[in-house]
Each structure stands twice: as C-alpha cells, then as structure tokens.
Amino acid sequence: GVVGSRAYGTNRPGSDEDVRGVFLVPPVEYALLAAPPAQVSDARNDRVYYSLRRFAELAAASNPNALELFWLPSDCVLLDSPRFARLRENRALFLSRRAVDTHVGYALAQIKKARGCNKRDEKRAKNMMHLVRLLLSGRNLVRHGEPIVRFEGAERDRLLSIRDGAWSFGDIMSLADSLQADIRDGLAACPLPTE
C-alpha cells in the first residue's frame, strides 16, 4: 500500500509516493543454507517490502511503520490478499500498551533529528510534523485502542501548518508536552492490554 504523506492525508502536489508491503517466502527457502531476505527495498527506500516473518516480528514489537499497514485507508491499498486480509481482521492481536510506548519513542526520535537540522529547514519542519503525528496517533491508541493513519480536519490542518514552518520550535514542544501529558493521564483507562 501507499504510505507516508499520501496515507496520512498530508501530501501536496509533487509529494513522492512511498510504498510498503509484505511478501511471502516459500517455506522451502528457509531450508536452504542462505537465509531468505527479510526485507527488500529500492535504493531510496521509497519502496520497502518485508517478508511475512519480518513483518510479523515488527508488528509484534509494535513498530508504528508496520502497524500502520493494518489501518491503511482503503484508497491507499494497492494490492490485497486473503492471507493479509485475515491478518488485518486480527490486527487487534498485535496491539498492546507497548504500541503507545513505541509511538512516543518514535516521536521523541524526531526531536533529535530536528535538532540536527537548520532552524527553518524543510527537513526540520517535516520532523516536527511527524513528532506531532506520532503523538496524536499514540493518544488515539490510549483513548480508542487503535492508531490513526489518515488525518482529517483540524488535525490535518495543524500538521500541515507545522510542516509549512508556521509554528515555532517552542510552540511545537509545548504541544508535544501537552500530548505526552494526555497520553500519560489516559493510560489508566487505556483499552489495550499490557502485553
């Protein structure tokens, strides 16, 4: 499926198309001396495909990039199969409170990336947008038990304004602190299992 800005609803004219998918390795491949590939991708990582085994490992570890494949908007699905549909029907089995932790952890990693960029750099603004996007998704996990992939309305507008550089670093950090507080405060009533 199509992931990234097109899936999040934050794409603009000229946005690149990122694709992520899962492939099935024939069982006989695991009996060979050389291990089958866990992942294949193009040179820029615009197209990344995980073996089913690797995908299951990532999803079980609550990797946000893997989990979002379960919640892709239907207009972003390029190819589906009965096998993946069965996984998607059972996607809740991959969710636990660990997913909240990984979303927050990935979000905080965006701050580190942003600090390495120039103050009005486009990359920095994009990192800051992803910081807020991941925290919003993490808050939704706490409140409703599933991540957000497609953003709409005011949340989408806020993400776009952050990416466009309309927010100061301090204002974004205040928002991030507020979202993290919402997440912490909501954990007691979180519908997700601990593991």
Salt bridges, closest charged atoms under 4 A:
GLU17 OE2 - ARG47 NH2 3.81
ASP46 OD2 - ARG44 NE 3.50
GLU57 OE1 - ARG54 NH1 3.27
GLU68 OE2 - ARG20 NH1 3.00
ASP75 OD1 - ARG150 NH2 3.24
ASP80 OD2 - ARG88 NH2 2.49
GLU155 OE2 - ARG139 NH2 3.57
ASP157 OD1 - ARG156 NH1 3.81
ASP164 OD2 - ARG12 NH2 2.95
ASP182 OD2 - ARG139 NH1 3.09
ASP182 OD2 - ARG143 NH2 3.87
GLU195 OE1 - ARG98 NH2 3.83
